[in-house]
Amino acid sequence: MVTPELDPVQVEILWSLVIPPDRSTTGLEQDLFLLWPGAVLPEEQVGPPEPALARYMEARGFSVIGEGRLALSSQSLYFMDSREPPTPIAGGAPFVTVVREDGALGLTSPVTYVRIPWTPYQVNRARLMDLRLRAKGLVVSRHSSWVEEVFRGERFLLTLSFNDVRQRGVFPLYFEVRDRLVRLADDPSQLMVNFTDASHVKIDSVTPAASRRHLSESLDDTEVVSLFLDGSTGVTPQVLTILFGYFSGWRAWAPVIIPALFFLLGNLAGPLLRFLGARGARALRAHFHVGRAHSSHDRGVVLSPEALARIIPGKTTYDEVIDLCGADVEIAERLNSPEQRTLIYRGHHVEPQRRPILPWVARVACWDVQDQEIEITLEHEVVSDVQVRVKRARAPEPVP
């Protein structure tokens, strides 16, 4: 049973012994032993540890890191979903948790060795044995990037296996008693994981593909992942792996919030990038200049003194002014003087004050700005007067 608290995980091992029809149960009274590939927590109310188990493991070179007893009971196969309580087995199942500290590969992971005392319930076809333990380290955090954790939440990996004896702490114990291994019967068996608070759990992947996912038939708001165990595989490990995560708070709205956020950012990104790009380019252009030393920026019509000197009152005609200054001109006329009109040229001239850094790169100390307005008065299509107004200033950046 996996809860949002994750660790420890409540594990129930349900089983019974199947005796061949040509064998008698007489003389089968012996203990069973379970190897669990991890550490478990003791049930203090069941009873004290069993020193003989610790001595047995220490004689084989293991170090005991935990011991105690687990709850063991028997329940009727026909009343599992009823309120009839299971029948507890006095003394439960003693266990020791051990590690191997020596060896070329160093410290092993914990292994729990459980002694299941004999009881006639084990061969009763109408009953199931129930061993309950609280397993530590069964759920491990899966490494992911900070982006995944922010938007998707932390992910965890849960692995349950049957017949997997490859762990360094498990294999020598299995190998010693491999000829007395209790094998899987032909009856249906399965590995099953219950996830409580199913409305807030996200299961990303389950392997193998033959695993089944469904809502629990008897538990509220519980999702079940199960794997049917194939007895024909012999000692081949059968492993159920689940990648999942619990979510709450704003992550419950992530499927709605994240697309909406990207939609909003997508609409704002274009104008924002254009604005920032324009500001950055303007600031860069204001303090650095790339190009020829005597370059300038003009807008409108800016006439040099030499060009102005070629406009001679009483001699220069309208067509000559247009050829010299261009047709981009503002024309002012008087209704009471149709023979007279005024041509107005406006221009904006900006030139940087450069301090060279490289041959084509210079730092700009300031910008010389000049606004020019020229009024050329004509009478009978001949220039009669020329007036020039110039405003000069210095600015820290080009004035638009």
N, C-alpha and C positions, 0 to 999 in steps of 0.2 A: 504494500500500500504506500503510494507516494503522495505526500502532502506538500503544500507550498513551503513548509519548513525544511523539506528535503532530507535532512539528516538528523537522527538515524531513520532508516526505512524499516517499517514493520513487515516482516516476512513470515508467511505461513507455509509450512511444508506439509501437505496432506498426502497420505499414502496408506496402503495396506499390502499385506503379503499374499501372493497368489500361490497356492500349493497345488501341484499337479494332481489330477484326480487319482492317480495310482500310488500316491504317497500319503502317509498318515502324518498328522501333526504331532504325534507323539515323538519325543526326542528332539524336537526343533527348538526347545526352550533355550535361547541364547540371546545375548545382547547384540544390537546393531550399532554400527559406528558411522558417523557422518563427517565428511570433510567439507568444511565451508571455506571458500577462498577469500577470507577477510576476517575482520574483528567484529565481535558482537558484544552487547551489553548484558550483564547478568540481571536476573530477576531476584532481588534480595529476599522477597517474601517466600520464594520456593524452597530455599535451603542453602546450607553452606557449601563451599567447594569440596571436591573429592580429591584428596592428596594423591591417591594412587595414579590418577591421570597425569598429574604434573610429573611424578617420578618416571612414568612410562615415557613421556616426551623428552625429559631431561636425559634419560639414558640413551636417547638417539641423537643427542647433540643439539637439541633445541633449547631456547630460552623462553620461559613462561613470562608473558607480559599481561595476562589476564585470566581469570578463572571464575567459576560460579556455576549456577544452574539456570536452565531454561524451562519455560512452562511447557508441559506435555500433557495432552488430554486425548480423549476419544469421544467421538460423537456419532450418533446414528446417521446413516446415509439417507434415511427417509425423513429426518426432521432437521436437516441442516438449516433450512430457511424459517424454522419455527422458533418459538421462544424457549424451547427446551434447552437448558444449558448443557455444554459438553461435560463429560465425566473427567475430572482431573486425575492425573496419575501422581500419586504421592511421591515426593522427592524430585519430580521432574526429570530432566536430562542434564547430568553434569557435563561441563565442558572446560577446556583450557584453550587459550589463545597463545600461540607461540610464534617465534621468529628464529631464523638461523643467522647468527652474527658473524661466524667465521666463513671461510671459503674465499676463493679467488675473486668472486663477483660481489663480495660484500654482503650487506644486510639484505635479507629477503623481506617481502611484504608479509603481513600477518596471515596466519592460517588458524582456523578454529577446528578443534577435534572434539566431537560430541559423542558421548556414550548414551545410547537410547536403551533403557532397560527393557527386558522382556516383559510382555504382558499378553495374555490370551486375546486381547482385543485386536492384536496385529493380524491374526488369521481369521477374524470374523468377517465374512463377506458382507455383512449388513452394517459394518462400521468402518470409519476412517480414523486413522491416527492424525493428530494435529500437533506439530512442533512449531512453536512460535519463538521468533528471535528478532531482536532489534539490531540490524546490520549497520555498521559504520563504514563509510567510504564507498558504498554501493553507487552513489550518485557523485560524479565528478564534474567540475566545471570545465567547459570546453573553451579553449583559447580562441579569442576573436579580436578583431580590431575595435578601437574605440568608436568608430563610426557605426559598426554593427551593434555595439552595446547601447549606444545612444538611441538609435532609431528602432532597433529590434529587441533590445533587452538581452540580458545574459542568457546563455544557452548551457544546458547540462546534458551529460551523457550517462545513460544507465545501461548496464550490461548484465544479463543473466545468462548462465550457461549450464549445460548438463553434459557430463562426461569430459569436461575440459580439465585435464590434469597436467597441463604444460607449465603451470606456475612452479617456480623453483622450490617453494616450500611445500607444495602439495605432492609433487611427483615421487619423492622417496617414500612417503607414507603410503601412497597408492601402490607403488611397485612392490612393496614388502608383502601386501595382502591381496595382490591382483587375482590370485586363484580363488579367493573367497568373495569376490565382488558380487553383489546382488544386482542382477541385470534387470532391465526394463521389461515389464510384462507386455503381453499383446493387447491389454486393455488400453483404452484411450488415455493418454497423458499429455500434459501441456505445461508450458511456462506461461504465466499470466501476470500482468502488471496492471494494477488499478490506480488511476490518477484521480484523486479527489479534486473538488472545485473545478470540474471540467469546463465551466464557462470561462475560466481564466487560464487555461492551459493551451499552449500551442505546440503540437507535435510536428516537427519539421520533417523527420524521416524515420523509417522503421526498416530494419533489415533482420532477416531475409525478406524477400518479396512475398513469400508465402504467409507471412504474419497477417493477422486479422485485427481490425480495429472496429469497435462498436461500443455503444453505450451499455452500461451495466443493466441487467434485468432486475436486480434486487437492490442496488445501492443508488441513492439519489445523487444527481450531479456528479457522476463518476464515469470516466471513459476507460475502456478496457483494451489492452493490447495483448494478444495471445499468440503463441506459436505451438503448433501440434508437434509432439515429439515422435519421431519415427524410430521404432524399436529395431528395424532391420539394418540400421547403420552401424550396429556394434558399438565399438568404443570411439567412433568418430564424434568429436565435439559438436554439439548443437547450441548455437549462440543466438540470443535475441538482443539486439542493440537498438536503443531508442534515443534520438536527439530531440530534446524538448525544452520548453521554458515556460515559466509562469509570468503573467503580466498583470499589472494593476495600474490604477491611476490614469495618467495621460496616455500611457502606452495602449490602453484599451481602445483609445480613439485614434491610434496611429494610422490605421487604414484610411481614415477620413482626413486627418490633420495633414499627413505628409503629402498626399496628392494636392490638397488645397494650398499648402505652403509652396510647393513647386510651381503651381499655377500662378500664384501671386508673385513669386520671385521672378518667374519667367516674364511676366508683364512689366515688372519694375526694372529688371536687369538692363534692358535695352536703353531706356532713357537715362538710367543712372550711370551706365558705363559711358554713354555719350557725354553726359555732363562732366563726369570725372575726367574723361579723356580730353575734353575741351579745356577744362581748368588746368590740367597738367601740362598740356601743350602750350597754353597761354603763359603759364608761369615759366616754363622752360624757354620759350621764345623771348620772354621779357628779360632774362638774365644771360642768355647765351645767343650768339649769332654765328651762323655757319654760312660762308659764302665770301664774295669779294669784299674788299675793304670799304669801298665806296658804294655800297648798295643801299637802296632806300625803298620805301613803300609809298606809292602814290594812289590816290583815289580821286576821281573826277578829272578836272583839267588843271594842271599846274604848269604855268608858263615861266620860263626862265627869263632873266633880264634881257638876254640877247633877243629872245622872241618878242618881248614887249617893245624893244627898241625898233623893231621892224614895222610896228603899227604907227604910222605917221598921220596925225590929224590933218585934214584938208587934202590928203593924197590917197590914202589906202581906202579901197572900196570894200563893200560888203562881201563880195565873192572872195576877195583876197584875205579878209579876216577869217572866213569860214575855212579856206584852204590852210591857213596858218594855225588856227586854234581848234578846228574841228567843229562838227555839227552838233555836239552835245552841249547845247547852249539854251539858256532861258532868255526869252525875248519879251521885253516890256514895251508897250505902245501907248500913246496918248490919243484919245478920241478927238481932242481939239487941235492936235498937231499930227495929222496923218503922215506928214513927210518926215517925222522924227520917230526913231525907235532906239531902244537900248538893248545891247547884247550883254548878258550877265554870265560869266564863267566862274564856277566855284571849284576849288581843289583842296585836297588834304594831303600834306606831305609829312612823312615820318622817316627819320634817319637815326640810326643808333650811334652812340658814342662808344667806339670799340676800344678794348684793351686786349691786344692779341695774346692768345695762349699757344696756339699752333698756327701754321700757315693759313688754314682755312677756318679756324675756330677762334672766337674771341669772346671775352666776357663783356657784357654791356653795362657800362656805368649808369647811363640814363638814355633817354630818347628825346631827340629834338623834334618838336611838333610844330608844324606851320600850317595855318589855315589861310588860304588865299581867295580873295574875291575881286574880280576884275569887271568893271562896268565900261563898256565901249558904246558911246553915243554916236549915232549916225543921223545925218540929215541929207536927204535926197541920195541915199545909198553910199554916202562918203563919210568917213570918220570925222567927227567934229570934236570929240573929247574922249580922253582915256583916264579912268580913275582906278587906282589899285589900292586895296586895303589888305594888309597882312597882319595876322596875329601869331606871335611866336611864344612857345612855352617849352618847359622841360618836364617830362613825366617818367615815373619809374617803370612804366610798361607801355606798349603801343596803345594809343588811344583809338578806339574804333571810330 
